[in-house]
Amino acid sequence: MIDLHSHVLPGIDDGAPSLDVSIAMLDAWAGMGFRTVAATPHLTGILQPDYATRVDEAFAAVEPRAGERGIALVRGYEVQLDPGTAAQMAAGAPITLAGSGLVLVDLPFTEWPMYADAALFAVQAAGYRVILAHPERYPGIQENPDKAGELVERGIALQVTTGSLGGAFGKAARRSAEDLLGRGLVHLVATDAHSAGHRMAAVPAGLARLRELVGDEGLRRLTAATPAAILAGHPLPAPVQAAPRPWHRRLAFWR
């Protein structure tokens, strides 16, 4: 399996506070069968030289530990989208995933920002592809899931957090994640792990729920095939759709 969203680098953001915690996270990934993990520390605003240096040093400390556990560690950032993101990327800031033409972005956990649609378009117009992190946790999508459909139609990949399906972020996030899967709008899942704690602990339950919803082949696509295609620079595969639940089929019949 491949995890394209994590905060495993020690002492960088609100993720792993120490190398010992980073190692515990690597042990957890290895135990669950992950073979590639992206280290994606938060990036708010312009990538400053001192922050980039700290990230370089932390990555150099964790990468050999990952290799010892059979995990390939790749680089990236979780970029907080703002109106200046596209300009920063066009200027050559090294903030893409694994040096690809792909960027992982997130948004505030508030109402849908007025600048979001224009900023996403600007990044795409600059020649980059976009993964939107944890769409199921944004109130703007929870309240209006059609917004997620609009994003997918524009070629944006939606990355659901596995722990949301395991209950780590509450009922609203779980309902939204399952709704997005039911609508066929989810391209991949990721742990968004910040430690070896509750987010990581919820991953097995989330994977089990995924298997119930999309089957073995859907699970393979969400956790391995699509992330691999993305890293390889291939065209974005189609999202995965959950099979209708029995009561959904009955409701469709009566309608």
C-alpha angles and dihedrals in degrees: 000000000000127000114198098181127055144128098219099136110105123242096359107104136336090312129086109358095200143015089254089061091046089054091049089053091050090051090052093050092047091049091054094048103258113153102175127040128179117216103216112173117188117273118195114183124330119005102247120208094239092051091047090052092051090050091049091052094047092048091051089054095049102037098074091047089053091049091053087059096047094257124133108216115208130187136244144116136246096234118204101225116236136154091273098053096094093050091050091052093045088054089059102256107170096235102120126108113273091339091297130131089261129101130194110218136180137191135213116280091242134082116325105284116244090228096049101092094045092045092050090049091049092054091050092045088054088061102261132124120227135220113192111212123225099347089172090069098055113099089215090063096036089056096037112026090174085076088066090053090053090053093051091049087056091056098258115144117227117217115196119200110245092219091060087069089048093054098254094132102038138261098299093056092045093050091047093049091051091045092052090050090048090053092050095243104124120098102176145349131226138182099236082202116186096178140345087278135095099328092052092040090056094054098087091051090046092051091048090052090048090054090052091051103040106016129231095302093049090049091051091052094048096046104031122003100050096041089049092050090049093051091047091055094244122148113284109269119231116273121259121253125207118230113256113264117240094255089049089055091049091049091050090051094053091045 
